[in-house]
Amino acid sequence: MADNADRAAVTIQQSLEATLARRATLATQAANDDCEDCGYEIPAQRRKAAPWATTCIECQGIRELRGRHVR
């Protein structure tokens, strides 16, 4: 019989594995220079500073204001 600590540990492990899988997917994707929200090119400075970014700085700001920054 699993107690609350066991269930919490399983939930944390699953969350960690999902996060790592998303990061691995982003890291292995071909470089996409276009923002997934607006379609405009992500500036080179942003791509250099945050190579995993899939949105331009403006769209990322909007996502954070709306609370949508978690996929």
Secondary structure, DSSP 4 states (H G I P E B T S, - for coil): ---HHHHHHHHHHHHHHHHHHHHHHHHHSPP--B-TTT-SBPPHHHHHH-TT--S-HHHHHHHHHHT----
